[in-house]
Amino acid sequence: MGRLTNISLKFMDIMIGVVLGLGFQWWPNLHEPWQYAAFIFVYVDLVDYWIDYSSALKRFPPKRELDIMLDVAVIFMMFLYIYSTQLSIIYFLISFGAFKLVDTLWLARVRVEYHPEGREERFVQTWIRYNLVEIIYTGGLLLVMLNYTMPALTILIAFVVLRLATRALASLQYKEVYFA
């Protein structure tokens, strides 16, 4: 298990750097105000996510090669989340929902393999719960987009407000800003 842990931590740190670095090359492809706002928000959101994820990865390292593949899926979803800012608000919302779904699967793996207790259990349970809430409200925003004509920036503002609210509530729930 130690070898997989070291490989996974180093690999994931490198990959997040690659994902964030690649994203900057797409800045010239952005044209609409919502895209610029989404792009900046995604970077802040992913850095915030990485702070918790990297700490959790150290506490709950992969036990099997399949677990590393789940880590790679998380990185791929981060990449898709950034990339989607070039496309449409619908793709943006879908990519966020997919990202949260894969993150929930990662957390479920942690719950099954490690049976966390105390503070760690509170962290895992809180993030699973709030990931599901985020998937639901993202689906709701998608339904609004599909049924009503609304400016993308309006939907993005609603998304950011909801995302910030769930992030704040999750932090209050497990009584910390970062999982360190």
N, C-alpha and C positions, 0 to 999 in steps of 0.2 A: 504494500500500500504506500510506503514512503516514496518509492520511485514514481508512482503515478501522481502523487501529491506534488512533488517538485516539478514534474513535467507539466502538469496542468496549470500550476500557478505561474510558471515562467511563460508558458504558451499563451495563457489568457492575458497576461499583462502586455505581451507583445501584440497580440491580436487587437486589443482595445486601442492601442496606439495606432495600429494600421487603420482600423475603422475610422477613428477620429481624424487621422491624417488624410485619408482618402476623401472624406467628406468635404474637406476644404476645396478640393478641386472642382466641386460642383457649384460653388458660390456663383460663378459667372452664368450658370444655367438658370438661375432664379430670376424671375421677371415680375412677379406680382407681390404686392405688399405682404400678403398672408404667407408667402413662401419664405421671405426674409425673416419674418417673425417666427415662423415654425422652425426654421433652420437654427436660429439662435436658441430658441427654447429647447430644441432637441439636444443640442450640445450641453446645455446646463442640466437638463434632465438626465442625460446619460452619465455625466460626471458624478452627479448626485447618486445615481443608481450604482455606479462602479464603486463608490466608497463603501456602500453596504455589501455589494456582491463580492468584492475582493476579500473583505473581512469574513464573510460567511464561507467563502471558498476555502479559506485557511482553516476555519473551524470544522467544515464539513467537506473534506476533499473527496474526489472521486475514488471509488473502490474498484471499479471495473472500467474497461475500455469503453463500454457503452455509456458510462457516466461522463467520460470525456466528450463523447459525441453530443451529449446533451449540453455540455458547456459550449461546444462549437455552435450548436443550434442557437444558444443565447446570443453569441457574438454575431451570427448571421442575422438574427432578428434586429440587433442593434444597427447593423449595416443597412438593412432594409428600412428601418425607421428613419435614418438619416437620408437615405436615397429617395424616399417617398416625398420629401419636401420639394423635389423637382417636378413631381407629377401633378396630382390633384388632391384636394382635401379628402376625397373618398379613399384614395390609396393611402394617404397619410393615416387616416383613422383605422383602416384595415391593418396596416403595418403595426400600429401601436397595439391593437387588440391581439395580433399574432405574437408580438413581443411579450405581452403580459401572459398570454396562454403558455408559451414556452417557459417563462419564468415560474409560472405556477407549477408546471411539471417538474422543474428543477427543485422547487421547494417541497413538492410531494415526495421526490426521491430522498431528500434530506430527512423528511419525517419518517419515511419507511425504513431507511437504512440506519439512521442514527438515533431515533427515538429521543429527540432533545427534551430536556427538562428545564424547569425554572425559567430564567431569563431568555434562554435560547428558544425554548418552546413558545414563549410569548412572542418572540420575534417572528418565528416561522409561521405561527398561526395568524398573526396580525397581517403579515404580508400576503399570505394565501387569501385571507378574507378581503383585503383591500384590492388585490389583483382582480378578484372576481367582481368586485364593485366597479372597478375601472373597465373591465371588459363589458359589463352590462351598460354603463352609461356611454361608452364608446359606441356600442351597438345602437343605443337610443339616438345618439347624434347622427349615426349613419342613416337610420330610418327617417329622421327629420330631413336630412339632405336629400334623400331619395323621394320624399313625398312633398316637399316644399322647396320653392326657389328662395334660397337664402345666400347671401354673400359668403364666400369662403372665410373671409376675415371674421365675420360674426360667429361662425361655427368654431373657428380656431380660438377665439376669445373665450367662448363657452367651455371649450375643451381645456384650455390652460387654467381657467378658474377652477374647474372641477378637479383637474390633476393636482393643482396646488393644495386644494382643500383636502383631497384624499391623502396626499403626502403629509400634510400637517397633522391630520387626524391619526394616521398610522404612527407617526413619531410620538404623539401624545399617548397613544395606546400602549406602546411598549416603553414609554417613559424615557426615550433617548432620541437625540437627533441622528446619531450615527451608531452603528453596531460595531463598537470597537472594544 
